[in-house]
Amino acid sequence: MPEDDRKDATRDAVAREIDTAVDEQVSGLPPEQAEALREKIRLRVRDEIERDLRARTVSERREAARLAREARKREIHTEEGETFLRFNRNFRFQHMVMFSSVILLIITGMPLKFPNFILSRFVINFWGGIQNSTIVHRIGAGMLIYFMVHHFLYTILTRDGRRDFVLLLPKLGDAKDIAHNIRHFLGKVPDKPRFGRFSYIEKFDYWAVYWGCIIMIGSGLFLWFETDVLRFLPKYSLDVAHEMHSDEAMLATLAIVIWHFYNVHFNPDRFPGTLLWWHGRMSEHEMKEEHPLELEEIVARRAKQAVEGGNR
Ligand code: HEM
């Protein structure tokens, strides 16, 4: 029997039982008084039954949602199975150097841009004064320059580096994915776009860092070696470098806090974050959700290798 019919039948049965009980109660009274009392009791009891049914529906709904969540968790767990190496050790090392240096550079750079803020004074005092703070900024700069050189060599000299660089180049398909994802967020299409090894979000992250490093290292070196620069170039080139450094620092900080943190930490599918940057591995479930096309390629490649191995 459907759920609603079952509830109606229960309600009717209860109402009949109540009527019988009420009839017994009012049996000795004059007819008018008996009818008034019967109506009053009926109303009160109906209210109570409806309240009870409503409470039951809400708790049933909650219970169903809880069971669905648990089933989903079990499904994820059993699906997890194999894990896939997404980032090799070399790449993870580069990423760690990069984010440590950027954090250090933001912490030591922003107080120079906003020296009157209380937090800025606190940070500058923490390093033991402005002089030390700028030295730490230069240490962070050294780390970032090292990262850039390392990454450049990695891209040229290693097979994984060359492959990832090519896969990170923007393509027409990315524009289609963006349009598809917007339609998905608006509820117009049920499925989200199916990404390969890098989605347009990761490509944006990568090229924003690339661009940011070139601007920050270029302009930072101008500021660092200003007396040498002034021997060859006019003063306004230094002013331009200062403006670029200061504004790009702000842009980079906001991009990290808003774009990057949302995508890797605060996005509901990811919250509170992932340890991928540490172990470099992704579960089968995550691959299916986030990089289904890459997973299909891996599976197809393995099948091909198995056939070739079998034929030998
Ligand atoms: C994400 C990377 C970086 C951020 C967020 C950053 C941030 C900043 C900020 C906000 C300032 C203060 C600008 C102002 O006064 O308006 C600054 C100053 C400076 N930055 Fe950076 N910076 C970064 C990378 C670098 C790099 C790579 C270098 C060197 C190659 C560098 C060298 C300098 C120098 C020399 C100064 C001037 C410090 C002084 O007054 O002695 N920065 N930085």
Boltz pocket constraint, residues with backbone or C-beta under 6 A from the ligand:
constraints:
  - pocket:
      binder: B
      contacts: [[A, 101], [A, 102], [A, 105], [A, 106], [A, 108], [A, 109], [A, 110], [A, 112], [A, 113], [A, 134], [A, 137], [A, 138], [A, 140], [A, 141], [A, 142], [A, 144], [A, 145], [A, 213], [A, 216], [A, 217], [A, 218], [A, 220], [A, 221], [A, 223], [A, 224], [A, 242], [A, 245], [A, 246], [A, 248], [A, 249], [A, 250], [A, 252], [A, 253]]
      max_distance: 6.0
